[in-house]
Amino acid sequence: MSGKPETIATSGRARRTRNGSAWRRFSRSALTIPVAGVLISLIGAFAVGRWESSVAAVEFAGAATNQAIILQNGVNEYMSRLTALKMLFEIGQ
């Protein structure tokens, strides 16, 4: 290096040095925008995860309620058949 500041080209603007304020402004925005994007993505992923968890909990509760109703109906039918069998034996004595 010859001791002169390195120059860079900007789109349609005058050439500026790496030590100039335009380079620092570019570098700050080049870091800020991706960090903001990652944070927004993480917040979105967290929100979607919570929403899917709540949907899964509601679906599970519905399926569990349905199974409980089916089981209760089966037990009631069994008890009615058992009562009929008991009555048959009591009549036969």
C-alpha positions, 0 to 999 in steps of 0.5 A, a space after each residue: 500500500 502506498 499510504 493513500 486511502 483506498 478508494 471505492 466506487 459508489 453507485 452514481 456518486 463521487 468516489 469516497 474513501 474507506 475512511 469516509 463517513 459514507 463507508 461507515 454508514 454503509 457498513 452500519 446499515 449492512 449490519 443493522 438490516 440483517 440483524 433486524 431480519 433475523 430478529 423479525 424471523 425469530 419473533 415470527 417463528 416463536 409466534 407461529 410455534 405458540 399458535 401451532 401449540 394452541 391449535 394442537 392442544 385444542 385438537 387433542 382436547 377434542 379427540 380426547 372428549 370424543 374418545 371419552 364419549 365413545 368409551 362411556 357409550 360402550 360402558 353404558 351398553 355393557 351395563 345394560 346388557 349385564 343388567 338384562 342378564 342379571 334380570 334373566 337369572 333372577 327370573 329363572 330362580 
